[in-house]
Amino acid sequence: MSSERLVVGIDLGTTYSEVAAYVGDQVIVLGQDNRRIMPSCVGMSPDGQLLVGEAARNQYLLHPERTVRSVKRRMGSTERIQLGEQALLPEEISALILRELTDRASRELDQPVKQAVITVPAYFSDAQRSATREAGALAGLEVLRILNEPTAASLAYGFGDGQRRTAMVYDLGGGTFDVSIITTEADVTEVLASHGNTQLGGDDFDELLLGRLKAEFEQRHGLDLDRLALARLARAAEEAKQRLSFEPHVRIREDALVTVDGKPFHLDVEISREQYEDMIRPHIESTLESVSRALDDAGRSPGELDAILLAGGSTRTPLVWRLLEERTGLPPRQEVHPDLCVALGAGVLASRLSGRQVDRVLVDVSPYSFGPSHLGEMNGYPYPHCYRPIIRRNTPLPVTRTESYFTVVEYQTEVDVDVYQGDDPDALKNILVGHFRVSGLTPMEEQNEVLCRMSLDLDGCLQVTATEKLTGLSKQITITDAMAPKDEAEIETARGRLADLLSNRGAAVAALEGHLEAAGADPTAGCIDSVSLPDGRKRDRTRYEKLLERSQALLDSMHPDDRSEAVEIRAAVQQALDDRDEAALAEAGDRLEELLFYLEGR
């Protein structure tokens, strides 16, 4: 019997997400044709239907207030996000995205997906990593590893010659940025240092372009834009950003953005690549500060680098290539698809964990320092919030470190342990990630020694134990969600909320296995996969995809009322395609065909 099991690799991205697996004799990103990249969007239609992926992204044009984007930036927070009638935590929104990806993988691989490797930015905090793991659990997954995105990208690239190499992985995605300095030799990849910014990415570039377009319209017409018009401009800004990576100029035309007393007001503007790059240059230059910091931490100079490996869709911007080459003297490499390389790297590690022989072994590092506060001296005075890390950033994982501390008064019988993340010698300037109390210490005149033991596992999750050396009395805390600890009752409540949402998804949506009650029919029922179905069914799918293409081409020229109806019907068609729901597809497709017949015949 084979020891191999199915494990998938998932890139849970800010703007787009993918799932990869070992198929045949190679790791591939799953998805038919051009649909391997799924928008990280979740929405609730006006009639209460849950939308995930492309359908949710399409709905954003019409109902931005009912659509959630870029939830990854809020991971690890306690912020509640409104989705229809529900107020969900970021990890619950992410669980819906993960469920959609694993449903996709299950259909393509024809077997259930229950285990995964999920990637996160290298500079994600402990709370953000824990929230990602919880999202996986809510989606019915056993998360075997939380993998840093630059490390995943390095696994996708590889060098293949067995020589020792030093490379920089520069990962600029939709919502996060990080850079890692790595070494590879034979089948070992080691991360020397990481740095980054979890609040910087292509979304910020979109916002700059959107601001420019909004100002242009308001200056020309003296009119304010409503939320629907702003949603249209946001989509136009994103498309313009993508085109400016390959074209020197783009023309952005949005008809009838605002209608006053029956008169439509349009936006027609041209933006050059030089203008766009001037807008984003401060952001790109800020990433170079992280590059310098990572090189310093790794003890390397730019001249010691053998390669620069690019990951993330935003690295397509020519300004990124130029500034990196100016800084390092090396032309960046981008032969692996920038949107897919993180998912491919996750798939490589997933394959190894599933029992397949792969050619990479991984050594990862913690991007943060951790330690407790203590009474010490600062600026010549006693200070109760001194800080010295026990685990220092860029320490290889897994790691366990122990330091000695002592009671401060006679007959002291308890101590409070405050655990911080950061590097400042003043604990209060770092991030508090956990707290616990050790009671029942032996009362004694002399100082009592207490050992503080910290362990970081391969996922970067933290366990802290304080032990009285004299007796072995100990107290332990596992920091699985440093910013918002949850008890089991809260988790069950979250599972219930997701079950309610999924019950409105349609007959083809399965509930969260092992965590949520069943909420739909067999996901393979009514399957219209063009790979395995008869020729007539293939033609049906092609027909509906062509309807979507035709309607997309007409959106900009439609009257606002027609556009509103078209966007709603397009979302229904896309959702039916995703769910492989033939009945819903036939109904929505007929509605879209009727609308196009009317519009094209006018």
C-alpha positions in Angstrom: 0.0 0.0 0.0 1.4 3.5 -0.9 2.3 5.8 1.9 1.3 8.8 -0.2 -1.7 10.9 0.8 -3.3 14.0 -0.7 -2.0 17.3 0.6 -2.5 20.5 -1.3 -0.6 23.8 -1.2 -2.7 27.0 -0.9 -1.6 30.5 -1.5 -4.2 32.5 0.5 -3.6 35.9 -1.0 -4.9 39.4 -0.4 -6.4 39.9 -3.8 -6.1 36.4 -5.4 -5.7 32.9 -4.1 -4.6 29.6 -5.7 -4.4 25.9 -4.8 -1.7 23.5 -6.1 -1.2 19.8 -5.9 1.0 17.0 -7.3 -0.6 15.7 -10.5 1.1 13.1 -12.7 4.8 13.8 -12.2 4.7 17.5 -11.4 3.2 20.2 -9.1 0.6 22.3 -10.9 -1.9 25.0 -9.9 -5.4 23.6 -10.2 -8.1 25.3 -12.3 -9.5 25.1 -15.8 -8.1 27.3 -18.5 -7.6 30.8 -17.2 -9.4 30.2 -13.9 -6.5 29.0 -11.8 -6.3 32.4 -10.1 -9.4 33.0 -7.9 -10.2 36.5 -6.6 -10.1 36.5 -2.7 -13.5 38.0 -2.6 -16.6 37.0 -0.6 -20.0 38.5 -1.0 -23.7 38.2 -0.1 -26.2 38.8 -2.9 -29.3 40.8 -2.2 -31.3 37.6 -2.2 -29.1 36.1 0.5 -26.9 33.8 -1.7 -23.2 33.4 -0.7 -20.8 34.4 -3.5 -17.1 33.4 -3.4 -14.4 34.2 -6.0 -15.2 35.6 -9.4 -18.9 35.9 -8.8 -18.2 38.0 -5.6 -15.7 40.2 -7.5 -18.3 40.8 -10.2 -20.9 41.7 -7.7 -18.6 44.4 -6.2 -19.4 46.6 -9.2 -23.0 46.7 -8.2 -23.0 46.0 -4.4 -19.6 47.0 -2.9 -21.3 47.3 0.5 -22.2 43.5 0.3 -18.7 42.4 -0.8 -15.5 41.8 1.2 -12.1 42.2 -0.4 -8.5 42.2 1.0 -9.5 40.5 4.2 -6.0 39.2 4.6 -4.9 42.6 5.8 -7.2 42.2 8.8 -6.1 38.7 9.8 -5.2 38.5 13.5 -7.5 41.4 14.5 -10.8 41.3 16.3 -12.6 43.5 13.8 -16.0 42.3 12.8 -16.8 42.4 9.1 -20.4 42.7 7.9 -21.5 40.2 5.3 -25.2 40.3 4.7 -26.9 39.9 8.1 -23.8 38.3 9.6 -20.8 40.0 11.4 -17.8 37.8 10.8 -14.2 37.7 12.0 -11.5 37.9 9.3 -10.6 34.2 9.8 -14.2 33.2 9.1 -14.2 35.1 5.8 -10.9 33.5 4.9 -12.4 30.1 5.8 -15.0 30.6 3.0 -12.2 31.3 0.5 -10.2 28.2 1.6 -13.4 26.1 1.4 -13.9 27.3 -2.2 -10.3 26.4 -3.1 -10.5 23.0 -1.6 -13.8 22.3 -3.2 -12.2 23.1 -6.5 -9.3 20.8 -5.8 -11.6 18.0 -4.7 -13.5 18.2 -8.0 -10.4 18.2 -10.2 -8.6 15.5 -8.2 -11.7 13.4 -7.7 -11.1 12.9 -4.0 -11.7 14.8 -0.8 -9.1 17.3 0.3 -8.5 17.3 4.1 -4.9 18.4 4.6 -3.0 21.5 3.4 0.0 23.7 3.5 -1.1 27.4 3.7 1.3 30.3 3.0 1.5 33.6 4.8 3.8 36.6 4.5 7.1 36.1 6.2 6.4 39.1 8.4 3.1 37.9 9.6 2.8 38.1 13.4 2.0 35.2 15.7 -1.6 36.3 15.9 -1.9 36.5 12.1 -0.4 33.1 11.7 -2.7 31.6 14.3 -5.8 33.3 12.6 -4.7 31.7 9.4 -4.5 28.3 11.0 -7.9 28.8 12.5 -9.3 29.7 9.1 -8.0 26.4 7.8 -9.6 24.5 10.7 -13.0 26.3 10.1 -12.7 25.2 6.4 -12.4 21.6 7.5 -8.7 21.3 6.9 -5.8 19.9 8.9 -3.2 22.6 8.4 0.1 20.7 8.3 2.3 23.7 7.9 2.1 27.5 7.8 4.8 28.4 5.2 6.4 31.8 4.6 5.6 33.1 1.1 9.1 34.0 0.1 10.3 30.6 1.2 7.5 29.0 -0.9 8.6 31.1 -3.9 12.2 29.9 -3.5 11.0 26.3 -3.6 9.2 27.1 -6.9 12.3 28.6 -8.5 15.2 26.3 -7.3 18.6 26.3 -9.0 19.1 22.7 -10.0 22.9 22.6 -10.1 23.6 21.6 -6.4 26.0 24.5 -5.8 25.6 26.8 -2.8 23.7 29.9 -3.9 22.6 33.1 -2.1 19.4 34.7 -3.4 17.0 37.4 -2.5 13.3 36.6 -2.7 11.3 39.9 -3.3 7.6 39.2 -2.9 5.2 42.1 -3.6 1.6 40.9 -3.8 -1.8 42.6 -3.7 -1.7 43.5 0.0 1.6 42.5 1.6 5.3 42.8 0.9 8.3 40.9 2.3 11.8 40.1 1.3 13.9 37.2 2.4 17.6 36.4 2.0 18.0 32.6 1.4 20.8 30.1 0.7 20.3 26.9 -1.3 22.7 24.0 -1.6 21.9 20.6 -2.9 18.4 19.9 -1.6 18.5 22.4 1.4 16.9 25.8 1.4 17.8 28.0 4.4 16.2 31.4 5.2 18.8 33.8 6.6 16.7 36.8 7.2 13.3 38.3 6.4 11.7 41.8 6.5 8.7 43.4 5.1 5.4 45.3 5.5 2.0 43.5 5.9 0.2 46.7 4.8 1.8 47.4 1.5 0.9 46.0 -1.9 -0.9 46.4 -5.2 -4.1 47.4 -3.4 -2.2 50.6 -2.4 -1.3 51.2 -6.0 -4.9 50.8 -7.0 -5.9 53.4 -4.4 -3.5 55.9 -5.8 -4.8 55.5 -9.3 -8.4 55.6 -8.0 -7.7 58.9 -6.3 -6.2 60.3 -9.5 -9.3 59.2 -11.5 -11.7 60.5 -8.9 -10.0 63.9 -8.8 -9.9 64.1 -12.6 -13.7 63.5 -12.8 -14.6 65.9 -10.0 -12.3 68.6 -11.4 -13.8 68.3 -14.9 -17.5 68.1 -13.9 -17.8 69.4 -10.4 -19.8 66.4 -9.4 -19.4 63.9 -6.6 -19.3 60.2 -7.3 -21.6 57.7 -5.6 -20.5 54.3 -4.3 -21.4 52.5 -7.5 -19.4 54.9 -9.6 -16.5 54.5 -7.2 -16.7 50.8 -7.5 -16.5 51.0 -11.3 -13.6 53.4 -11.1 -11.8 50.9 -8.7 -12.1 48.1 -11.2 -10.9 50.5 -14.0 -7.9 51.5 -11.8 -6.9 47.9 -11.2 -7.1 47.0 -14.9 -5.1 50.2 -15.8 -2.4 49.2 -13.3 -2.1 45.8 -14.9 -1.9 47.1 -18.4 0.7 49.7 -17.5 3.1 46.9 -16.7 3.1 46.1 -20.4 2.0 49.3 -22.2 3.4 52.8 -22.0 0.0 54.4 -21.8 -3.6 53.4 -21.0 -6.8 55.2 -21.8 -9.5 54.9 -19.2 -13.0 55.5 -20.4 -16.0 55.1 -18.1 -19.3 56.2 -19.7 -22.2 57.6 -17.6 -20.5 57.5 -14.3 -23.0 60.0 -13.0 -26.3 61.0 -14.5 -27.9 64.3 -13.6 -31.4 65.2 -14.9 -31.0 62.6 -17.6 -27.6 63.9 -18.7 -24.7 61.4 -18.5 -21.3 62.5 -17.4 -18.3 60.5 -18.6 -14.6 60.1 -17.7 -12.1 59.8 -20.5 -8.5 60.1 -19.4 -5.1 58.8 -20.5 -2.4 57.9 -18.0 1.2 57.1 -18.9 3.5 54.6 -17.2 5.7 57.5 -16.1 2.9 59.2 -14.4 1.8 55.9 -12.7 5.4 55.2 -11.6 5.8 58.6 -10.1 2.7 57.9 -8.0 3.9 54.6 -6.6 7.7 55.4 -6.4 7.6 56.3 -2.7 6.0 52.9 -1.9 8.6 51.0 -4.0 11.5 52.9 -2.5 10.2 52.0 1.0 10.6 48.3 0.0 14.2 49.0 -0.6 14.6 49.9 3.0 13.4 46.4 3.9 15.8 45.0 1.4 18.7 46.8 3.1 17.5 45.6 6.5 17.2 42.0 5.4 20.7 42.1 3.9 22.2 43.6 7.1 20.4 41.0 9.2 21.7 38.2 7.0 25.3 39.6 7.0 25.3 39.8 3.2 26.1 42.6 0.8 24.3 43.0 -2.6 27.5 41.8 -4.3 27.2 38.5 -2.5 23.8 37.7 -4.1 23.6 35.2 -6.9 20.0 35.9 -7.9 17.0 38.0 -7.2 13.8 36.0 -7.4 10.5 37.9 -7.9 7.1 36.8 -6.6 3.7 38.4 -6.5 1.8 40.0 -9.3 2.9 43.6 -8.4 6.5 42.7 -9.3 5.5 43.0 -13.0 5.8 46.8 -12.6 9.0 47.8 -14.5 9.9 50.3 -11.8 10.4 47.4 -9.4 12.9 45.7 -11.8 14.8 48.9 -12.4 15.2 49.9 -8.8 16.2 46.4 -7.7 18.8 46.2 -10.4 20.2 49.7 -9.5 20.4 48.6 -5.9 22.0 45.2 -6.4 23.5 45.2 -9.8 21.6 42.0 -10.7 18.7 41.7 -13.2 15.8 40.1 -11.3 14.5 36.7 -12.4 10.8 36.1 -13.1 10.7 33.0 -15.2 8.2 31.4 -12.8 4.7 32.9 -13.1 4.7 35.7 -10.4 1.1 35.1 -9.5 1.5 31.3 -9.2 5.0 30.7 -7.8 4.0 30.9 -4.1 1.2 28.4 -4.7 3.6 26.2 -6.7 6.2 26.3 -3.8 3.4 25.4 -1.3 2.6 22.5 -3.6 6.2 21.3 -3.6 6.2 21.2 0.2 2.7 19.7 0.3 4.0 16.9 -2.0 6.9 16.2 0.3 4.6 16.0 3.3 2.3 13.6 1.4 5.1 11.1 1.0 6.4 11.9 -2.4 10.1 12.4 -3.1 10.9 16.0 -3.9 14.1 17.8 -4.3 13.9 20.5 -1.7 14.4 20.5 2.1 13.3 23.5 4.0 14.9 25.5 6.9 12.8 28.5 7.9 13.3 31.3 10.4 11.2 33.5 12.7 10.9 37.0 11.5 10.3 38.3 15.0 11.9 38.3 18.4 10.1 37.1 21.5 10.7 37.5 25.2 9.3 38.4 28.6 9.4 41.8 30.4 11.4 42.0 33.7 12.6 44.3 36.4 15.9 45.9 35.4 17.6 49.2 35.0 17.0 51.7 32.3 18.8 55.1 32.0 20.2 54.5 35.5 16.9 53.9 37.3 15.0 50.7 38.2 12.3 49.9 35.5 9.7 47.1 35.7 9.3 46.8 31.9 12.8 46.0 30.7 13.0 43.6 27.8 15.5 41.1 26.4 14.5 38.6 23.7 14.9 34.9 24.5 14.2 34.0 20.8 15.7 36.5 18.4 14.4 37.3 15.0 15.8 35.3 12.1 16.5 32.3 14.4 16.0 29.0 12.4 12.8 27.1 13.2 11.8 25.0 15.1 13.6 26.5 18.1 13.5 26.2 21.9 15.4 28.7 24.2 15.4 29.1 28.0 16.6 32.0 30.2 16.8 32.4 34.0 14.9 35.1 35.9 14.7 35.7 39.7 12.0 36.9 42.1 12.5 40.5 43.3 11.2 40.5 47.0 11.6 38.1 49.9 9.0 35.3 50.3 7.5 36.0 46.9 5.0 33.3 46.0 3.8 34.3 42.5 5.1 36.0 39.4 3.3 37.5 36.4 4.8 36.7 33.0 4.1 39.2 30.2 5.3 37.9 26.8 6.2 40.5 24.1 7.1 40.5 20.4 9.7 43.0 19.2 13.3 44.3 19.7 13.0 47.5 21.7 14.6 47.3 25.2 11.5 48.9 26.6 8.8 46.2 26.6 6.0 48.7 26.4 7.2 49.7 23.0 6.8 46.2 21.7 3.7 44.1 21.1 2.1 42.2 24.1 1.2 38.7 22.8 0.4 36.8 26.0 0.1 36.9 29.8 0.0 34.3 32.5 0.6 34.0 36.3 2.6 31.4 38.2 1.3 30.9 41.7 2.5 28.7 44.6 6.2 29.5 44.4 8.3 28.4 47.5 8.5 31.4 49.9 12.2 32.1 50.6 14.5 34.9 51.8 16.9 34.6 48.9 16.0 35.1 45.3 14.0 32.2 43.8 15.1 31.2 40.2 12.4 30.9 37.6 13.2 29.4 34.2 11.3 30.8 31.2 11.3 28.5 28.3 10.1 29.5 24.8 9.4 27.3 21.8 8.5 28.3 18.3 7.3 25.5 16.0 7.6 25.4 12.2 4.5 27.5 11.9 5.9 30.3 14.0 3.4 29.6 16.8 4.7 30.3 20.3 4.6 28.2 23.5 5.9 29.7 26.8 6.6 27.8 30.1 7.7 29.3 33.4 9.2 26.8 35.9 10.4 27.2 39.5 13.8 25.6 39.3 13.8 24.5 43.0 10.6 22.4 42.8 9.7 22.0 39.1 6.4 23.8 39.6 5.4 25.1 36.2 2.7 27.0 34.3 2.4 27.0 30.5 0.7 29.0 27.9 0.3 28.3 24.2 -0.3 31.5 22.3 -2.5 30.5 19.4 -4.2 33.8 18.9 -2.2 36.5 20.7 -4.6 39.4 20.0 -7.9 37.7 20.6 -7.9 34.4 22.5 -11.1 32.4 21.8 -12.7 29.6 23.8 -14.4 26.6 22.3 -17.8 28.2 22.6 -16.7 31.1 20.5 -15.2 28.8 17.9 -18.5 26.8 17.8 -20.4 30.0 17.3 -18.1 30.9 14.3 -18.7 27.5 12.8 -22.5 28.0 13.1 -22.3 31.3 11.3 -20.4 29.7 8.4 -22.8 26.9 8.3 -25.7 29.4 7.9 -23.9 31.1 5.1 -23.0 28.0 3.2 -26.6 26.7 3.5 -27.5 29.6 1.1 -24.7 28.8 -1.3 -26.6 26.3 -3.5 -26.9 22.6 -4.0 -23.3 22.2 -5.1 -21.7 23.6 -2.0 -20.5 21.2 0.6 -20.4 22.2 4.3 -17.2 22.5 6.3 -16.1 18.9 6.8 -15.5 17.9 10.4 -16.3 21.4 11.7 -19.6 22.5 10.1 -22.8 20.5 9.5 -23.6 19.4 6.0 -25.2 22.3 4.1 -25.8 21.1 0.5 -25.9 18.2 -1.9 -23.0 16.2 -3.2 -20.6 18.7 -4.8 -20.2 16.4 -7.8 -23.9 16.4 -8.6 -24.8 18.1 -11.8 -21.1 18.4 -12.6 -20.4 20.2 -15.9 -16.6 19.8 -16.0 -15.6 20.1 -19.7 -12.8 17.5 -19.3 -15.0 14.5 -18.6 -18.5 15.3 -19.9 -20.0 14.5 -23.3 -19.4 16.9 -26.2 -22.8 18.5 -25.9 -22.1 19.4 -22.3 -18.7 20.9 -23.3 -20.5 23.1 -25.9 -22.9 24.2 -23.2 -20.1 25.4 -21.0 -18.4 27.2 -23.9 -21.8 28.9 -24.7 -22.1 30.4 -21.3 -18.5 31.5 -21.2 -19.0 33.3 -24.5 -22.1 35.0 -23.1 -20.0 36.3 -20.2 -17.4 37.6 -22.7 -20.0 39.3 -24.8 -21.7 41.0 -21.9 -18.3 42.1 -20.4 -17.5 43.9 -23.6 -20.8 45.8 -23.5 -20.8 46.8 -19.8 -19.1 50.2 -20.3 -21.6 51.3 -23.0 -24.8 50.2 -21.1 -27.3 52.5 -19.5 -26.9 52.4 -15.7 -30.1 50.5 -15.3 -29.1 47.9 -17.9 -25.6 47.6 -16.4 -27.1 47.0 -13.0 -29.2 44.1 -14.3 -26.3 42.7 -16.4 -23.9 42.7 -13.5 -26.4 40.8 -11.3 -27.1 38.2 -14.1 -23.4 37.8 -14.9 -22.8 37.0 -11.2 -25.5 34.4 -11.3 -24.1 32.8 -14.4 -20.6 32.8 -13.0 -21.8 31.3 -9.7 -23.7 28.5 -11.5 -20.6 27.7 -13.5 -18.5 27.5 -10.3 -21.1 25.3 -8.6 -21.7 23.2 -11.7 -25.4 23.7 -11.1 -27.0 23.0 -14.5 -30.5 24.1 -13.6 -29.3 27.5 -12.2 -26.9 27.9 -15.2 -29.7 27.3 -17.7 -32.0 29.8 -16.0 -29.3 32.5 -15.6 -27.9 31.9 -19.0 -31.3 32.4 -20.7 -31.8 35.6 -18.8 -28.3 36.9 -19.9 -29.0 35.9 -23.5 -32.3 37.7 -23.6 -30.7 40.9 -22.2 -27.9 40.7 -24.8 -30.4 40.2 -27.6 -32.2 43.3 -26.5 -29.0 45.4 -26.1 -27.2 44.3 -29.2 -30.3 44.7 -31.3 -30.9 48.4 -30.3 
